[in-house]
Structures are given as C-alpha cells and as structure tokens.
Amino acid sequence: MFRYNVSMTALSVKRVALLLLVLTTAAFPQTEPWDPVFFTSGGKDYRLVVRCLPSGESFVILSDGTTETVLGEAGGENLFPVAQVSRDCFYVLWIYYQDERTGLGLYDSETKSSRVIPLPGLKFAGPPVLIEQAGQPAGLVFLGNASDNDDVFFFDLKTNGLANVTRTAWSEKAFTTEAGPGGVLLRTVSLRDRSQYLLGTGQTAFRLQRRESLKRPEPREKAPSPDDEEDCRPANTYAAFGDSITYGVVRMYDLEGEEHPELAYPERMREALSTFYGPAFPINLGVPGETTYDGVLRVDRDLAGLNALYFLLMMGTNDCIKGWFSVDSSMENFAYLIDAAAKRGMRVIVSTIPPRKDALGSRPFVQRNIAKFNLGTAELAAENGIGLIDTHGAFMATNPPDGWKALLEDIGGNHPSPAGHIVIAGLFAAVLAAFSPLVPTGIEDDSSEWPVVRRFRWDPGCESDLLCYRVEFGPFPAALENVAITSANWIVFPGFPSDDIYFRVQAVDAAGNLSGFTRIHTTAERPRAPRRIHRPDIVRRPPTGGSRGTQ
C-alpha cells in the first residue's frame, strides 16, 4: 500500500502507456468503460483515470489539474475507479487484482490516505458503493464471487468483517443502495427475482425484508403468418443475436462511417450458404455496446413472433472489459439466451468471441476474461448439445503469429474486419448446414385406387439443401428390411388386402445428413378425405431424432 504526489510533468514519461479503463457510479455516468471520470468536490474539479504500464501493472490516477495522486498497490491491476462525493470530501473506490488475489481500494480525501482491502476467497469483485451511518463511512457494498456465482457482499469498515448478504444459488446482476430514517436499504435483482435488504441504524448486518419473482416482459405482437402456406422460408432463416460485432460495426480507413451490416457475418453467411446449401435468410438482432445481461433483458421480446429455425449467438466482448459482473455470471446470462431460443424449438449455434488488438486487448484482466468466457462457451455448448464455432481459435490460427490481426478492423481493433466477418460467416454456415433435416410430417393415405394401389404422401420438406427421402418398409414393424429412395414426397405400395406393409420415412439432405424417422405407419390405415396442406409454425416444432447435428 502506498500513496505519493508527483507533478504532472514527471508522470508524462514516454515509455508509460496510458489506458483509460474506469467505471463509475450513477452520479458520474459514462458511455464507455475506458472513459475518464470527472467530478467536483469542495469547489475543485477532479479527474480519475487508470494508467497501465507495459509490465501489466496499472494504477488509479487522481488529478486536480495541478498534481496527480497515484492510488493502488504495486504488482497488480488497480481498475475501475469510482468517485463518491459526501459533503466537502470524497472517496475514490476501485478494484485490485493480482494473480489469484482480489481486493478493494479506498481513498479518503479528508485524511488523504488510501488502502487496498484484501478479499480472501473472492475471485471477482464489482464496482463498490460506500455507505455511511451517522455521517461516517460504515462499509462497502459490492458484487463478489466466492462460489461460482455473484452475490452481494458487505465489508464493514469498523470491524473489517466481510459478509455475504444474499447467499443465493444464482447470480445477482445489479444492486442499489438508499439511505433512509430506518437505515440503509439495499435492493438487488437477478434473473429470477428482486430482493430487498435493510441495514438498520446501529446494526452491522443486512437483513432480508422481501423477495419477489420477476415478471417476464410482455412479448411483442406476433408476426403475421406467411400468406403462402407452402412458404419454406422459416426453415432456412437464421436469427443472429449479439452486440456490435453482429450488428456490423466495422471501422476501416477505406470505409465511410462505421455501421456496415452489409459486411457483417449474418449477411455474409447468405453468400456462403448459397454455394453448398441454397437460399437462406438472415435476421440481424445485434445491438452495439450490449453485455450478455442486456441481451437477457430483450431476448424474449425479440424472439417472440420470429419465424426462424436457427439462432446464432455471439456475445460477451463487452462483458470482458467492463467488469460489472464475473464470467460465471456472464455464463448464466449466456445459458439464459440459449434456453430462450431452445424452448422455441430453434436450433442454436454459439460462438467464442474474437481476440482484440486494441489497448484493452493487451491488459491481463481482459485477456483472462476472454479466455474464461470462451472456455465457458465451449462447455455450455457441450452440456446443451448445441452447435459451436470457435471464432477465437480460427482467428489465432490464421497465418501465425500475427496474421489474426488482419481479421480485425484498422481503427480500434475490437471488431472484425470485412475479412474477419467472412471467416466467421464460413464457420457459422458450415455448422448450420450440418444440421439434420427436419423429420417429415403429415403422412397420410392418399390412395385413389385402394386397395389395388396404396399411395402414401407426406408434407414436402423445407430445407434448401433437402435432397430426397428414405423409406424403410417390411411385413412387420420389427422387420423393415426394404429401403426405397424417392425425391418425391410420396410412395406407392402394391395393394394386397391381406398383406399389410409397415413403413417409416426420413429426410436426406445434399450432404447425406439424415433426419429422424417418423413413427411406423401401416398400409392398413384407410384413406381419409382430401385435406388442404397446412404447414404449422416451424419454430414451434422442436426437431426430434436424426443423426449428426440434431438436438
């Protein structure tokens, strides 16, 4: 622990890399986590930044325009400073990481002293809030992770005691504090509920007052059904859900502006799929600047009414730089997004996030988070049996050691370049095309000369790469030893009233992928009156059975 004052000129050494990586409370809002924090106290203006050294160390710099005060401990990363003004004094709070150690930093302008408070057992700490009792600092409230999920913790500055306030089996995503006549009110929110706790006047522990389940947002109006009941577009439509990478923010010297959805991977997938799959249709659900938690807040509404079979998910870049919640909490959000699509019968493909070549990408904190996030993404894909592409691995394997940098934009370096989007599009397209066809539906006796000829038909398949149908049949349900291949959506059996035939059907695509089988039917089923073909909403029918790529 140390603190010293130096002149601004002395700290402007050329070899020292400057990186602005901060987070603030609502009192001093920011639009980006690397913006400086400006605040006023006692009639003076102050500025907070984080200064990073080539060694990987970083320090919080407090400046009043004349002198700079360096805050933090050497040997680690002092990140995400927050300023809180109280009367004519102020506090600076920050997060400290070194190896496997986590701590909270606290600077008091009244005493001009600072310290780093160790948090043994915590692998993550979020931006803290200082609360007061009787006009004096009482403690720090913050999100922390000691058990593979984020809880709200309270560090008592009087006793130096650390307490887990919420102790839930799931992650709290955010909290607010409010001082009142009865004490300090703490409100928390998770993906499941909202809770309220009270630190009573003169007390040293928060007590649970109320917990209520969250109400899900009302879905938007359902999209109208296609006019053509034979329309196969939904089975070849993919919704790409993500942040600015998905949306198409690309900053290149030879491009005008930075918003280019036409160059982003959802649109480039259409081109890739046309060469070996057939017509396909993208829906771009990317929103720049979002975290996975922002995605959770909108995914149910965005997917309600969408008629698409595939859900492509690439998100998490902003989680890894902002430090608002742990990677474990991000994975909880990611799992929610996967489930939101899967419960609608959508086929899910997830992606790891790419590397960064901007200043943030070289910071140990960010590199650790990206590595953990991508590992967690792969584990979730394996647990859920869904499609996975490794964008990060594909980038890093391109013309090593530095060829991956050409797959990122010229300016900034945290978004893929047009060439990078083509790589991502190819990865997603290959996995999408490897899914098995949907199981044929609507089998019925369509005979016109029964019992002499027995003709059975089924609804035609919709995938653009559908090639043919495979029919297994025989004299008994357990002896379907004969196979017929047909490109038509029907088959004719010879009619012998005393000899029933049993059969089942599966679809085959151009790559040889097989769907699951229909149930076993029999020619003993009598023909029904002709019916009008009606194809139900495809995304409401979860794919079943099949081989490679089915869920």
N, C-alpha and C positions, 0 to 999 in steps of 0.2 A: 504494500500500500504506500502510495506517495502522492504528493501534490507539490507543484512548483510553478512559479510565474516566470515567463520569459517574454521578450519583446516579439512583436510580430515579425520583425525583420530576421531575427535569429532563427525562427522556425521555417523560413522560406528557403530551406536548403533544397537544391535541385534534385538530389537523389531521393528525397522523401516523396513517395507517391501520395497524392491526395484523393481520397474517395469519400463521397458523401453518402453515408449509409445510416439513416436515422429513422426513428419512429416517434410519434408524438401523441399526446392525449387530444381529446376533442377540443381543448382550449386553444390549441395551436395546430389546426388541421394542415395536412399535407396532401398532395396529389400523388406523390411517388415516394417510396421508402428511402431514396438516396438524396432527397431534398434537405437543405439545412432547416433548422428550427429557429425562428426568430421570436423573441418575447421581450416584454418590458417589465421592469420591476424597480420601484423607488425612483422613477423618473429617468432611468437609464435603459438603453436598448442593448440587448444581448443576442448572441448568435451561437448556436451549437452545431458542430459537425463532427464527423468521425474521420480521423486521419489514419491511414493504413500504411504500414512500412513494407518494403519488399520481403522482409522476414516472415510475414504473415501476421505480425502483431498489429494491433490497432488501438488508438486512444481517443477518448472523447475530448474535444477542444471547446472550451468555453471562452468566448471573446466578448469584450465590451467595447471594441473599436480601438482600444489603446494597448491592452495587454491580453495575453492568452493564458488560460489556466489549463494545464493538461491533467485530465482525470483518468483514473483507472490503474490497474495493476499491469506490470510488465510481464512478458512471457505468454500472453494470451490475446484474445479479441474482446475489446470493450465496445459494445454495439448498441444501437437503437436507443439513444438518449431521449429522455422525456423531461420537459420543464414544467414544474408546478409552482405557481406564484401564490403566496399566502401573506397577506398584509404587505409589509415593506421588505419581506425577504422572499427567497425562492429556494426550491430544491431541484437538483438535477438527478434523475434516476436512469440507470442503464443496465444492460445485461453483460455478464462476463462469462466467457468460455475459455478453458484451457485444457487440452486433452479431453479427459472424461469428467472434468470438474465444471460445475455451473455455479454462478454467483450473481448477486445483485449489487450494483453500485449505487451509492448515495452520497451526494454533495449538499452541504448545508451552507447557504450564503451568509447566514448570521454568524456562524462560528468559523466560516471559511475552512472547513475540514471535510474530508471525504474518506470513504472506506468501501471495501468490497466485502459483502456479507456472503460467506460460503453457504451453499445449499447442498449438503451431502445427501446423496441418494437421488437427486433430481438430474435427469439428463436433458431437460429443457426448462426454460423459464421465459414467459412472455413479458411484454411491457408492463411494469408495475405501476400502481397508484398508491400514493401516500395518503393515509387518513390521519386526522387529528382528533384529539379529545382534550377539551378544556384549553384549546389554543396551542397544544403541544403535539409534536409528532407521536403518533401511537403505534403505527405499524404500516407494513406494505402488503397490499393485496395484489395477487398476480396469478396467471395461469402457469401451472407447472406440471411436469410429467415424471412420476415416480413408479408407475405401474402399467405402462403401455397405453395409457390414455391420459388426457389432460384434465386435471382437477383445479379448482380454485384454492390457493394456499394463502395463509395469513402469517406473516412474520412479525412477531411482537417486538418492537424496538426497546421496550422496557425490560423484558425478560430474556430477549434474544432466543425466544422459542418459536419453532416452526410448526404450524398446524395445517392439516388437510381439512378444508372446510366442507367440501362437497362429497368426497369419497364415493363417487358413482362408478359404475362399471362401464360407463361410456364417457366421451369427452364433452366437457363444457366448451362452447365455442366463443363466448364473449361474456362480459360482466360489466355492471355499472355500480358505482357507489354513490350514496346520497346521505348527507348529514342532516339529522333532524333532532327534535327535542328528546326523543326516546333513545337516541344513539345513532349508529351508522347502519344504514340499510344497504344490503348487498343483493343485487338481482343478477341471476345467471340464466343463460339459455344454452340448450343443447339441441341435438337433432330430435330429441324425444320430448323434452319438457322445458318449462320455465320454473325457476325456484326463487324463493326469497328468504334471506337470512338476516338476522339482526345482531349487531354487536351493541349490547345495551350500555348505557352510561355507567362507567366504573367497572365494566366487565372486561374479561380478557379473551373471550371466545365467542365466535359467531354461533347462533342457534337457528336451526331451520324453522321457518314460520309457515311456509306454504309451498306446495309443489303442484303444478297442473300440467296436463298433457298439452302438447302443441296441436293446434288446429291446422290442417293442411290447407294451402291456398286453393281457392276455387279454380277449377280448370277453365281455360278459355273456351269459347264456343267451339263445339266440334266442327271440324272442317267438313264441307259438303261432300257426299259420295260422288264418285265419277259418274258422268252421265251415261257412259258406255259400260254396261255391266260386264263386258268382256275385257275391260281395261286391265292390262297386266303391269302397268307402271309401278304400283306399290311394291311388288315383289322384286323390283330392280332399282328401288330408291334407297338411298342411304342418307341418314342424318348425321352430320359431323358436328360434334359438340366440343367446345373448347374456349380458348381465350384468343388473344391477338394473333397467335400463330395460325389457328384455324380460320379466323376471320380474314386474314390476309394482309397484315401489316408487314410491309417489306420496304426497307429504306436503302435504296441503291443510288449511286451517283448518276446513273443513266436513266433513272425513272423519275417522272414528275409526281410529286406527292408521295405519301406513304401507305395509302389504302389501296390494295390491289387484290381483291377477292378473286379476280380472274386468273391470278398467278398462284393462288393458294392450293394446297393439296386436294381439297374437296373437288374443285373444278378440274384439276389436272388428272384426277382419278378417272373422270369421264373419258378422257383421251386414252389412258392406259387400258381401261376395260374394253374399249371398242375394238382392240386388236385381238383379244382372245376370249372375251365374254359376250360382248354385244352391247346394245344400248343400255345405259344406266343413267340415273338422275340424282344429282346431289341436292341436299338441303343444308345450307350453311348456318349453323347455330353457334358461331363463335362470337364472343363479346370481349373486346380488348380490356386488359387490366384485371380480369377476374381471377380470384382464387377458386379452389375447389369448393369452398364453403359458399361463395357467391353462386357457383353453379348449382349447388344443392337447393338454394333458395328459389331457383327458377326452373329446374328441370321438369318437375311435374306439370307445370303450366305449359312449358314449351313442347312437351311430347303429347299432351292431350290433344287429340284430334289429328295428329300427324299420321299419315298413311304411308309408312315406310317400314321395310323389313329389317334394315340394318342400322345399327347405332355405333358410330365411330367416336372414340373418346380419347382426346389428347389434352391434358390439362395438368397443371401443377407447377409450371415455371414460376409463377408469381408467389406461390406458397413458399418456395425455396429461398426467396430473397427477403421476404417481408418479416419473417419471424413472429407472426401473430399467433401461430399455434404450431405444435410439433408435427413431425412427419407421421407419427402414429395417428394423430387427429386428421391429417390430410388423407390418410388411407381409409379412415372411417367415412370421410366425405366421398372418396372415390368409390367405396363399396356401395354407398347410397345411390350414386349415379348409375352404377352398373345395375343395381336392383331395380331402379326406376324404369330402365329400358327392358330388362328381362321380364318383369311382371307384365309388360305389354306384349310379350311374345316376340320382341325384337332380338335379332342375332347381334351380339356385342363383340366388337373388336377394340382393344385398348392398345395404347402406345406408350412407350417410355418417352421422356422429354429429352430434347437435344441438349448438347453442351452449349456453353456461352463463350464468346471470345471478347466480351466487353470487360471493363474493370471489375465488375461484380463477379464475373465468372472465375476470376483468379483468387477469390477470397476463400480461405479454408471453410468458413461457415457455410457458404453457398455450395462449395464442392461436396461437402459432407451431406448436405441436404439432398442434392441432386442424386448422389449415389444411393442414399437410403430410399428416396422416393422411387427410383427406378427398380430397385430390388423389391420394394413393396408392391409395385405394379405387377411385376412378373409373378410374385407369389399369389396375388389376388386372382390373376388370370388362371393360374394352375388350380387354385381352390375352386373356382367357379366353372372351370371347363369352358372358358371362352377364348376367342381369338386374341393373339398377342403379336405385335410387331415391336422390334427393338430399334427404334429410330436412333437412340443414342449410340448403340453398338454399331449400326450401319454407318453413321457419320464418322465415328472414330476409326473405322476400318478403311476409310476412303483415302487412298494414297498416303499412308502414314510416312512421317509422323505428323505433318501439318496440313495434309490435304483436306481434312474436315473443315478447315477454316473457310475454304471456298464455298462450302454449303451453307454458310451464314452470311447475312447481309453485310454490305460495305460499311454502313453508318450504324453505329451502336453495336451490333454484333450479337444481339439476343434473339433475333428472329431468323428463320431460314431464308436463304436467298432463293431466287426462282429455281436455281439448280437443286437446292436442298428440298424444295417442295416437290420437285419431280421424283426425287428419291423416296420421300415419304409416300407420295401417291402410288408409286410402284409397290411398296411394301403393303399398304392397305389393300390395293387392288388384288394382289396375289392371294391374300387370306380370304377376302370376300368371295373370290371365285372358287376357292377350295371348299366352301360350304356345300353340303349335300343338297340336292333338290328337295323341295317340299314333297311330302307324301301325297300321292294322288287322292283325290276326294270325289265323292258323288257317284260311286259305282252303282249302276242300276241296269236292269234287264231292259234292253232296247229292241227286243226281238219283234219282227213284223211277221215272221213265218213260224212262230213257235207252235208245236215242239220240233218241227223239222230242222230249223236253224235257230240257234240261240246266239244272239248278239248282245254283248255287254259293253257299255260305254262308261266313261268317267270324265270329269271336268278336265279340260286341257290345262297342262301346266303353264306357269307364267314366266319362269326364269328365262332370261335372254339366251343362256347357254344350254337350255334343255335340248337333248338330242333325241331320245326315244324312251320307250317303256319296256320293262322286262316283266313278263308274266310267267309265274310258276303255276303248274296245274297237274292234277292227277286224279285217280279214282277215290282217294281217301284224303282227309285233312292231313294225315301224317305221312302221306306218300305223294308229295308234289314234286315228282321227279322229272317232269317235262318242262321245257322252257321255250317260250315264244318271245321274239323281239319284234316290236312294231313301232313305227314312227307315228301311227295314228292313235287317237285316244279311244280306241275300241278294239275288240277282238271277237271273232266268230268261232263258236264251238259247234260241231255237228250235233244234230238233235236225235238222241235215243232216249225216249221217256223213261226207260227202265235203268239207264246208266247215268247217274248224276256225276258231274265233274266239279271238283273243288279247285279254287284258284285264288291267287293274291297278286297284287300289282305293285311295282316300284318304278320310280323315275330314274333316268340316267342322264347325266349332263355330258357336255363335249369332252371334259377331262376324264370321264369314266367314274365320277363320283356317283354313288347310289343313294337314293332316299331310303327311308324306312319302308317296310311293307305295309300295305293296307291289311285290314283283317281278312281272314279267309272267307270267301264267298262261295256259293254253290249255284249250279245251274238249276237247282230245284226251286230257286226263287222265281216266282211268277212275275211277268211283266206288269208294270203299272202304267197308268195313263201318262201320255207325254207330258213333260214338265218344261217350264222355262228355266234356262240355266241362270243361276244366280251365284255370283262369287262373293262370299262374305268378306268383311274387312280383314285383310290378310294379317295385319299386325295383331289381331285378336286371337289368332290361331298359333299357339306356340309350336314350333317344329318338333316332331317326335320321331324317335327311331333313327335309322340311317347309319351311315358309317362315318368316314372322315369329315370332321367339321360340324357335325350336328350337336345340338345342345340338349 
